[in-house]
Amino acid sequence: MPSVISVQSHVCYGHVGNSAAVFAMQKLGVEVHAIPTTILSNHPAHSSFYGRAIDPSLLHDLFVGVEEREAFKSSDVILSGYLASIKNGEVIASAVKRYKQLNPKGLYCLDPVMGDKGKGVFVSEGIPELIMDQLLPLADIITPNKFEFDKITHTNANSYTEMITEARSLIEQYNLRCVVITSAEQPSDKGNQAIGVLIVRAEAAWLITTPYLTVSPSGTGDFFTGLLVGWITRGFSEEIAAQKSICALFRIIELTISGGRDELDIITHQKCIFTEIENYPLKKCE
């Protein structure tokens, strides 16, 4: 059975972080060893929330326990997402290095959660720098949204061609296997109200476009990355895994909105995880 170590936030109410990604991967038949970076009552977009970041020493101990159960050696991927403190980011960097020592074939998927368009940076000061300086050099796959991609590359790419060029520079600089850019849009998309997902490897790139939705519940990126990693561990290429994931996510967002829910409704609409992919084909980019 494929297995993943997933290091993200946990919420008691709603579906963000591991509270979105774990279910997605488990539904695909993937064993998930979930390690929390924070424990919150709900995501901070609500009017109130309670909880705190995991203490760095506790986070370290959780990694030690998972390693002692030999999950470092057996897991196909280690996935990290939202960080609430610099110290915890340093613990994760150390754990990823240890994972790679014990499991040279294992992959590290970095979801570089920093912020989003319209919201700006929403993580604590110093975390973007930690992600770029300590975690990015360890990664095999990264899944930034367009805002985060621009932060990482120190650019503001205005076309898919420019995004692909910048992504390939990252691939070369950090020896990445793949860059997946979500919420990717260019000025010409605004007329037809489309938004894209770009999957870029050194030798090829693909684009998937879906209609633009004005409402997007929290946790969509976490759910997408969970599905992406899940499909990859099941043996699918990054581009097919991304296509399957975005088709499922888009349908669940549509149904969440039509159902009047303010949280991503992944439980009610879990069958959509296996949505047919014909409606949103992969377009090979030059």
Contacts in CASP RR format, 6 or more apart in sequence:
PFRMAT RR
TARGET T0000
AUTHOR 0000-0000-0000
METHOD contacts of the structure
MODEL  1
MPSVISVQSHVCYGHVGNSAAVFAMQKLGVEVHAIPTTILSNHPAHSSFY
GRAIDPSLLHDLFVGVEEREAFKSSDVILSGYLASIKNGEVIASAVKRYK
QLNPKGLYCLDPVMGDKGKGVFVSEGIPELIMDQLLPLADIITPNKFEFD
KITHTNANSYTEMITEARSLIEQYNLRCVVITSAEQPSDKGNQAIGVLIV
RAEAAWLITTPYLTVSPSGTGDFFTGLLVGWITRGFSEEIAAQKSICALF
RIIELTISGGRDELDIITHQKCIFTEIENYPLKKCE
1 29 0 8 1.000
1 30 0 8 1.000
1 31 0 8 1.000
2 29 0 8 1.000
2 30 0 8 1.000
2 31 0 8 1.000
2 76 0 8 1.000
2 230 0 8 1.000
2 233 0 8 1.000
2 234 0 8 1.000
3 30 0 8 1.000
3 31 0 8 1.000
3 32 0 8 1.000
3 33 0 8 1.000
3 71 0 8 1.000
3 74 0 8 1.000
3 75 0 8 1.000
3 76 0 8 1.000
3 233 0 8 1.000
4 25 0 8 1.000
4 30 0 8 1.000
4 31 0 8 1.000
4 32 0 8 1.000
4 33 0 8 1.000
4 75 0 8 1.000
4 76 0 8 1.000
4 77 0 8 1.000
4 78 0 8 1.000
4 79 0 8 1.000
4 229 0 8 1.000
4 230 0 8 1.000
4 233 0 8 1.000
5 32 0 8 1.000
5 33 0 8 1.000
5 35 0 8 1.000
5 66 0 8 1.000
5 71 0 8 1.000
5 72 0 8 1.000
5 75 0 8 1.000
5 77 0 8 1.000
5 78 0 8 1.000
5 79 0 8 1.000
5 99 0 8 1.000
6 18 0 8 1.000
6 21 0 8 1.000
6 22 0 8 1.000
6 25 0 8 1.000
6 32 0 8 1.000
6 33 0 8 1.000
6 34 0 8 1.000
6 35 0 8 1.000
6 78 0 8 1.000
6 79 0 8 1.000
6 226 0 8 1.000
6 229 0 8 1.000
7 35 0 8 1.000
7 36 0 8 1.000
7 37 0 8 1.000
7 78 0 8 1.000
7 79 0 8 1.000
7 80 0 8 1.000
7 81 0 8 1.000
7 92 0 8 1.000
7 95 0 8 1.000
8 17 0 8 1.000
8 18 0 8 1.000
8 21 0 8 1.000
8 34 0 8 1.000
8 36 0 8 1.000
8 37 0 8 1.000
8 79 0 8 1.000
8 80 0 8 1.000
8 81 0 8 1.000
8 82 0 8 1.000
8 111 0 8 1.000
8 222 0 8 1.000
9 16 0 8 1.000
9 17 0 8 1.000
9 18 0 8 1.000
9 19 0 8 1.000
9 36 0 8 1.000
9 37 0 8 1.000
9 38 0 8 1.000
9 39 0 8 1.000
9 40 0 8 1.000
9 81 0 8 1.000
9 82 0 8 1.000
9 84 0 8 1.000
10 17 0 8 1.000
10 18 0 8 1.000
10 19 0 8 1.000
10 34 0 8 1.000
10 36 0 8 1.000
10 38 0 8 1.000
10 39 0 8 1.000
10 40 0 8 1.000
11 17 0 8 1.000
11 19 0 8 1.000
11 39 0 8 1.000
11 40 0 8 1.000
11 41 0 8 1.000
11 42 0 8 1.000
11 43 0 8 1.000
12 39 0 8 1.000
12 40 0 8 1.000
12 41 0 8 1.000
12 42 0 8 1.000
13 41 0 8 1.000
13 42 0 8 1.000
13 263 0 8 1.000
14 42 0 8 1.000
14 43 0 8 1.000
14 263 0 8 1.000
14 264 0 8 1.000
15 23 0 8 1.000
15 219 0 8 1.000
15 222 0 8 1.000
15 223 0 8 1.000
15 263 0 8 1.000
15 264 0 8 1.000
15 266 0 8 1.000
16 43 0 8 1.000
16 82 0 8 1.000
16 218 0 8 1.000
16 219 0 8 1.000
16 222 0 8 1.000
16 264 0 8 1.000
17 81 0 8 1.000
17 82 0 8 1.000
17 219 0 8 1.000
17 222 0 8 1.000
18 34 0 8 1.000
18 36 0 8 1.000
18 222 0 8 1.000
20 219 0 8 1.000
20 221 0 8 1.000
20 222 0 8 1.000
20 223 0 8 1.000
20 226 0 8 1.000
20 264 0 8 1.000
20 266 0 8 1.000
21 32 0 8 1.000
21 79 0 8 1.000
21 222 0 8 1.000
21 223 0 8 1.000
21 225 0 8 1.000
21 226 0 8 1.000
21 229 0 8 1.000
22 32 0 8 1.000
22 34 0 8 1.000
23 266 0 8 1.000
23 267 0 8 1.000
23 270 0 8 1.000
24 223 0 8 1.000
24 226 0 8 1.000
24 227 0 8 1.000
24 230 0 8 1.000
24 266 0 8 1.000
24 273 0 8 1.000
25 32 0 8 1.000
25 226 0 8 1.000
25 227 0 8 1.000
25 229 0 8 1.000
25 230 0 8 1.000
25 233 0 8 1.000
26 32 0 8 1.000
27 270 0 8 1.000
27 273 0 8 1.000
28 227 0 8 1.000
28 230 0 8 1.000
28 231 0 8 1.000
28 233 0 8 1.000
28 234 0 8 1.000
28 273 0 8 1.000
29 234 0 8 1.000
30 229 0 8 1.000
30 230 0 8 1.000
30 233 0 8 1.000
30 234 0 8 1.000
33 66 0 8 1.000
33 71 0 8 1.000
33 75 0 8 1.000
35 59 0 8 1.000
35 62 0 8 1.000
35 63 0 8 1.000
35 66 0 8 1.000
36 54 0 8 1.000
36 62 0 8 1.000
37 53 0 8 1.000
37 54 0 8 1.000
37 59 0 8 1.000
37 80 0 8 1.000
37 81 0 8 1.000
37 82 0 8 1.000
37 83 0 8 1.000
37 84 0 8 1.000
37 88 0 8 1.000
37 89 0 8 1.000
37 92 0 8 1.000
38 51 0 8 1.000
38 52 0 8 1.000
38 53 0 8 1.000
38 54 0 8 1.000
38 82 0 8 1.000
38 84 0 8 1.000
39 51 0 8 1.000
39 52 0 8 1.000
39 54 0 8 1.000
40 49 0 8 1.000
40 50 0 8 1.000
40 51 0 8 1.000
40 52 0 8 1.000
41 49 0 8 1.000
41 50 0 8 1.000
41 51 0 8 1.000
42 49 0 8 1.000
43 49 0 8 1.000
43 218 0 8 1.000
43 219 0 8 1.000
44 122 0 8 1.000
45 218 0 8 1.000
52 84 0 8 1.000
53 84 0 8 1.000
53 85 0 8 1.000
53 88 0 8 1.000
54 62 0 8 1.000
54 84 0 8 1.000
54 88 0 8 1.000
56 85 0 8 1.000
56 87 0 8 1.000
56 88 0 8 1.000
56 90 0 8 1.000
56 91 0 8 1.000
59 88 0 8 1.000
59 91 0 8 1.000
59 92 0 8 1.000
60 91 0 8 1.000
60 94 0 8 1.000
60 95 0 8 1.000
63 91 0 8 1.000
63 95 0 8 1.000
63 98 0 8 1.000
66 72 0 8 1.000
67 98 0 8 1.000
67 102 0 8 1.000
72 98 0 8 1.000
72 99 0 8 1.000
72 102 0 8 1.000
72 103 0 8 1.000
73 102 0 8 1.000
73 103 0 8 1.000
74 103 0 8 1.000
75 99 0 8 1.000
75 103 0 8 1.000
75 106 0 8 1.000
76 106 0 8 1.000
76 107 0 8 1.000
76 233 0 8 1.000
77 106 0 8 1.000
77 107 0 8 1.000
77 108 0 8 1.000
77 109 0 8 1.000
77 229 0 8 1.000
77 230 0 8 1.000
77 232 0 8 1.000
77 233 0 8 1.000
78 95 0 8 1.000
78 96 0 8 1.000
78 99 0 8 1.000
78 106 0 8 1.000
78 107 0 8 1.000
78 108 0 8 1.000
78 109 0 8 1.000
79 108 0 8 1.000
79 109 0 8 1.000
79 111 0 8 1.000
79 225 0 8 1.000
79 226 0 8 1.000
79 229 0 8 1.000
80 92 0 8 1.000
80 96 0 8 1.000
80 108 0 8 1.000
80 109 0 8 1.000
80 110 0 8 1.000
80 111 0 8 1.000
80 135 0 8 1.000
81 110 0 8 1.000
81 111 0 8 1.000
81 112 0 8 1.000
81 113 0 8 1.000
81 222 0 8 1.000
81 225 0 8 1.000
82 111 0 8 1.000
82 113 0 8 1.000
82 123 0 8 1.000
82 222 0 8 1.000
83 89 0 8 1.000
83 92 0 8 1.000
83 113 0 8 1.000
83 123 0 8 1.000
83 127 0 8 1.000
83 130 0 8 1.000
83 131 0 8 1.000
84 123 0 8 1.000
84 124 0 8 1.000
85 124 0 8 1.000
85 127 0 8 1.000
86 124 0 8 1.000
86 126 0 8 1.000
86 127 0 8 1.000
86 130 0 8 1.000
89 127 0 8 1.000
89 130 0 8 1.000
89 134 0 8 1.000
89 135 0 8 1.000
90 130 0 8 1.000
90 134 0 8 1.000
92 135 0 8 1.000
93 130 0 8 1.000
93 134 0 8 1.000
93 135 0 8 1.000
93 138 0 8 1.000
96 108 0 8 1.000
96 135 0 8 1.000
96 138 0 8 1.000
97 138 0 8 1.000
99 106 0 8 1.000
99 108 0 8 1.000
100 106 0 8 1.000
100 108 0 8 1.000
100 138 0 8 1.000
106 140 0 8 1.000
107 140 0 8 1.000
107 141 0 8 1.000
107 177 0 8 1.000
107 232 0 8 1.000
108 138 0 8 1.000
108 139 0 8 1.000
108 140 0 8 1.000
108 141 0 8 1.000
109 139 0 8 1.000
109 140 0 8 1.000
109 141 0 8 1.000
109 142 0 8 1.000
109 143 0 8 1.000
109 225 0 8 1.000
109 228 0 8 1.000
109 229 0 8 1.000
109 232 0 8 1.000
110 131 0 8 1.000
110 135 0 8 1.000
110 136 0 8 1.000
110 138 0 8 1.000
110 139 0 8 1.000
110 141 0 8 1.000
110 142 0 8 1.000
110 143 0 8 1.000
111 142 0 8 1.000
111 143 0 8 1.000
111 144 0 8 1.000
111 221 0 8 1.000
111 222 0 8 1.000
111 225 0 8 1.000
112 131 0 8 1.000
112 132 0 8 1.000
112 135 0 8 1.000
112 136 0 8 1.000
112 142 0 8 1.000
112 143 0 8 1.000
112 144 0 8 1.000
112 148 0 8 1.000
112 152 0 8 1.000
113 123 0 8 1.000
113 148 0 8 1.000
114 121 0 8 1.000
114 122 0 8 1.000
114 123 0 8 1.000
114 127 0 8 1.000
114 128 0 8 1.000
114 131 0 8 1.000
114 147 0 8 1.000
114 148 0 8 1.000
114 151 0 8 1.000
115 121 0 8 1.000
115 122 0 8 1.000
115 123 0 8 1.000
115 145 0 8 1.000
115 147 0 8 1.000
115 148 0 8 1.000
116 122 0 8 1.000
116 145 0 8 1.000
116 147 0 8 1.000
116 148 0 8 1.000
116 183 0 8 1.000
117 145 0 8 1.000
117 146 0 8 1.000
117 147 0 8 1.000
117 183 0 8 1.000
118 147 0 8 1.000
120 147 0 8 1.000
121 128 0 8 1.000
121 151 0 8 1.000
128 151 0 8 1.000
131 152 0 8 1.000
132 151 0 8 1.000
132 152 0 8 1.000
136 142 0 8 1.000
136 152 0 8 1.000
136 174 0 8 1.000
137 174 0 8 1.000
139 174 0 8 1.000
139 176 0 8 1.000
140 176 0 8 1.000
140 177 0 8 1.000
140 178 0 8 1.000
141 176 0 8 1.000
141 177 0 8 1.000
141 178 0 8 1.000
141 179 0 8 1.000
141 180 0 8 1.000
141 232 0 8 1.000
141 238 0 8 1.000
142 152 0 8 1.000
142 170 0 8 1.000
142 176 0 8 1.000
142 178 0 8 1.000
142 179 0 8 1.000
142 180 0 8 1.000
143 180 0 8 1.000
143 182 0 8 1.000
143 221 0 8 1.000
143 224 0 8 1.000
143 225 0 8 1.000
143 228 0 8 1.000
144 151 0 8 1.000
144 152 0 8 1.000
144 179 0 8 1.000
144 181 0 8 1.000
144 182 0 8 1.000
145 181 0 8 1.000
145 182 0 8 1.000
145 183 0 8 1.000
145 221 0 8 1.000
146 163 0 8 1.000
146 181 0 8 1.000
146 182 0 8 1.000
146 183 0 8 1.000
146 184 0 8 1.000
146 185 0 8 1.000
147 183 0 8 1.000
149 157 0 8 1.000
149 163 0 8 1.000
149 166 0 8 1.000
149 167 0 8 1.000
149 179 0 8 1.000
149 181 0 8 1.000
149 184 0 8 1.000
150 156 0 8 1.000
150 157 0 8 1.000
152 170 0 8 1.000
153 166 0 8 1.000
153 167 0 8 1.000
153 169 0 8 1.000
153 170 0 8 1.000
155 162 0 8 1.000
155 166 0 8 1.000
157 163 0 8 1.000
157 165 0 8 1.000
157 166 0 8 1.000
158 186 0 8 1.000
158 187 0 8 1.000
159 186 0 8 1.000
159 188 0 8 1.000
160 184 0 8 1.000
160 186 0 8 1.000
160 198 0 8 1.000
160 207 0 8 1.000
160 285 0 8 1.000
161 285 0 8 1.000
163 181 0 8 1.000
163 184 0 8 1.000
163 198 0 8 1.000
163 200 0 8 1.000
164 198 0 8 1.000
164 200 0 8 1.000
164 205 0 8 1.000
164 285 0 8 1.000
167 179 0 8 1.000
167 181 0 8 1.000
167 198 0 8 1.000
167 200 0 8 1.000
167 205 0 8 1.000
168 200 0 8 1.000
168 202 0 8 1.000
170 176 0 8 1.000
170 179 0 8 1.000
171 177 0 8 1.000
171 178 0 8 1.000
171 179 0 8 1.000
171 200 0 8 1.000
171 201 0 8 1.000
171 202 0 8 1.000
172 202 0 8 1.000
177 201 0 8 1.000
177 238 0 8 1.000
178 199 0 8 1.000
178 200 0 8 1.000
178 201 0 8 1.000
178 238 0 8 1.000
179 198 0 8 1.000
179 199 0 8 1.000
179 200 0 8 1.000
180 197 0 8 1.000
180 198 0 8 1.000
180 199 0 8 1.000
180 200 0 8 1.000
180 228 0 8 1.000
180 238 0 8 1.000
180 242 0 8 1.000
181 197 0 8 1.000
181 198 0 8 1.000
181 200 0 8 1.000
182 196 0 8 1.000
182 197 0 8 1.000
182 221 0 8 1.000
182 224 0 8 1.000
183 195 0 8 1.000
183 196 0 8 1.000
184 195 0 8 1.000
184 196 0 8 1.000
184 197 0 8 1.000
184 198 0 8 1.000
184 207 0 8 1.000
185 194 0 8 1.000
185 195 0 8 1.000
185 196 0 8 1.000
185 212 0 8 1.000
189 195 0 8 1.000
189 196 0 8 1.000
189 209 0 8 1.000
189 212 0 8 1.000
193 211 0 8 1.000
193 212 0 8 1.000
194 209 0 8 1.000
194 210 0 8 1.000
194 211 0 8 1.000
194 212 0 8 1.000
195 209 0 8 1.000
195 210 0 8 1.000
195 211 0 8 1.000
195 212 0 8 1.000
196 207 0 8 1.000
196 208 0 8 1.000
196 209 0 8 1.000
196 210 0 8 1.000
197 207 0 8 1.000
197 208 0 8 1.000
197 209 0 8 1.000
197 210 0 8 1.000
197 242 0 8 1.000
197 246 0 8 1.000
198 205 0 8 1.000
198 206 0 8 1.000
198 207 0 8 1.000
198 285 0 8 1.000
199 205 0 8 1.000
199 206 0 8 1.000
199 207 0 8 1.000
199 208 0 8 1.000
199 238 0 8 1.000
199 239 0 8 1.000
199 242 0 8 1.000
199 282 0 8 1.000
201 238 0 8 1.000
204 239 0 8 1.000
204 284 0 8 1.000
204 285 0 8 1.000
205 284 0 8 1.000
205 285 0 8 1.000
206 239 0 8 1.000
206 242 0 8 1.000
206 282 0 8 1.000
206 283 0 8 1.000
206 284 0 8 1.000
206 285 0 8 1.000
207 282 0 8 1.000
207 283 0 8 1.000
207 285 0 8 1.000
208 242 0 8 1.000
208 243 0 8 1.000
208 246 0 8 1.000
208 280 0 8 1.000
208 281 0 8 1.000
208 282 0 8 1.000
208 283 0 8 1.000
209 280 0 8 1.000
209 283 0 8 1.000
210 246 0 8 1.000
210 250 0 8 1.000
210 280 0 8 1.000
211 250 0 8 1.000
213 250 0 8 1.000
213 253 0 8 1.000
213 254 0 8 1.000
213 257 0 8 1.000
215 253 0 8 1.000
215 257 0 8 1.000
216 253 0 8 1.000
217 253 0 8 1.000
217 256 0 8 1.000
217 257 0 8 1.000
217 261 0 8 1.000
217 262 0 8 1.000
217 263 0 8 1.000
217 264 0 8 1.000
218 263 0 8 1.000
218 264 0 8 1.000
219 264 0 8 1.000
220 249 0 8 1.000
220 253 0 8 1.000
220 264 0 8 1.000
221 249 0 8 1.000
223 249 0 8 1.000
223 252 0 8 1.000
223 264 0 8 1.000
223 266 0 8 1.000
224 245 0 8 1.000
224 246 0 8 1.000
224 249 0 8 1.000
226 245 0 8 1.000
227 241 0 8 1.000
227 244 0 8 1.000
227 245 0 8 1.000
227 248 0 8 1.000
227 249 0 8 1.000
227 273 0 8 1.000
228 238 0 8 1.000
228 241 0 8 1.000
228 242 0 8 1.000
228 245 0 8 1.000
229 241 0 8 1.000
230 241 0 8 1.000
231 240 0 8 1.000
231 241 0 8 1.000
231 244 0 8 1.000
231 245 0 8 1.000
232 238 0 8 1.000
232 241 0 8 1.000
236 244 0 8 1.000
239 282 0 8 1.000
240 282 0 8 1.000
243 277 0 8 1.000
243 280 0 8 1.000
243 281 0 8 1.000
243 282 0 8 1.000
244 275 0 8 1.000
244 277 0 8 1.000
246 280 0 8 1.000
247 275 0 8 1.000
247 276 0 8 1.000
247 277 0 8 1.000
247 279 0 8 1.000
247 280 0 8 1.000
248 272 0 8 1.000
248 273 0 8 1.000
248 274 0 8 1.000
248 275 0 8 1.000
250 280 0 8 1.000
251 269 0 8 1.000
251 272 0 8 1.000
251 275 0 8 1.000
252 264 0 8 1.000
252 265 0 8 1.000
252 266 0 8 1.000
252 269 0 8 1.000
252 272 0 8 1.000
253 264 0 8 1.000
255 265 0 8 1.000
255 268 0 8 1.000
255 269 0 8 1.000
255 272 0 8 1.000
256 263 0 8 1.000
256 264 0 8 1.000
256 265 0 8 1.000
256 269 0 8 1.000
259 265 0 8 1.000
END
